[in-house]
């Protein structure tokens, strides 16, 4: 069951914030904004399945909840970094390094 935050934004039972009827998380639009500096029009070009109204609603939600969303982005970044650090000495990584040395 989801909660409707606005006509374009839904929050699922797990607390994830989605663009309604688009199978796209608000955080994905936020990351496009932060990483690439895309305007809503460029986001619409890159994600033609989203309307400009949906994109603006996602950005509006972000600006209303900026602290929480940026904390989630940081949490995800830290999780990826921890996984990257653990994978550094994986058998696959060791084999790839050995193969690179042979060339």
N, C-alpha and C positions, 0 to 999 in steps of 0.2 A: 504494500500500500504506500502511496506517495502523498506528500503534502504539497499543495499548490501554493507557491510563494507569490507568484504573479501569474498572469495569463500565459507567459512564456517560460517561466521557471518552476521547476518541481524539485522537491527534496525527497529522496527515497528513505526507506526505513533505516538504512545504514548511515544516513546523514550526507550522502553524496548529493551535490546540487547539479541538476541536469537542465538542459534546454528542452522544454516540453516538445514531444513528438519529433525529436531529432536524433536521439541516441548519441548526443554530444554533451560532455560535461562542461560546465561553466569554466572550470579550471583550465581546460584545453584552449578556450578562447583567451583567457587571461595570459596563458603562456605565450600565445601568438603575439599578444600585445607587448608583453615584457621582453620577449626574446627578439622579435623582429621589428617592433615598433609599428606594426601594421595599423592602418586606419580601419574603421568599420567597413569601408568600401572595399579595401584590399582583402579583408577577411571574407567578405561576401564573394569576391572573385575566387579566393582560394578554397572556400567551402560553399559552393553554389547551392547545396541543399539547405543552407540556413538563410532565412530572410534577414534583411537589415534590422527589422524590428526585434528578431530573436537575438541578434548580435548586440544590439544596443541594450536589450534587457539583461544579457549576460554581463556586459560591462557595467551597467548600472548596479547589478547585484554585487559585482566585485567592489565597486567604489563604496557601497554601503557596508561591505564586510571585508575590507581590505586587510585588516590585521589578521583575521582568521585564515583567509585564503593564502596570504603570504607565509603564514606559519606552516600551513599544509605543504606549500611548495618547498619550503626549507626542510621539512620532515622527510619528504620524498627524496630530495637531493641527498640528504644524509644517509638515507637507506641505500640509495644507488652507490654512493661512495663506499659504504661499508661492504656491499656486495662486490664492488670492483676490487677493493683491497683483498678480500678473501679469495677472489678468483685469480689474483696475480700469480699465485704459485700452484694453480691447478695443473693436473697432468697435461691438459691440452695446451696451456700456456707454455709449460716447460718444453713440450714437443715442438711447438711453433718457434720458440727461441732457438732450439737446436737446429731446426731446419733453416732458419735464417742465417745462422752462423756458417752453415755449409756452403752457402751461395757466395 
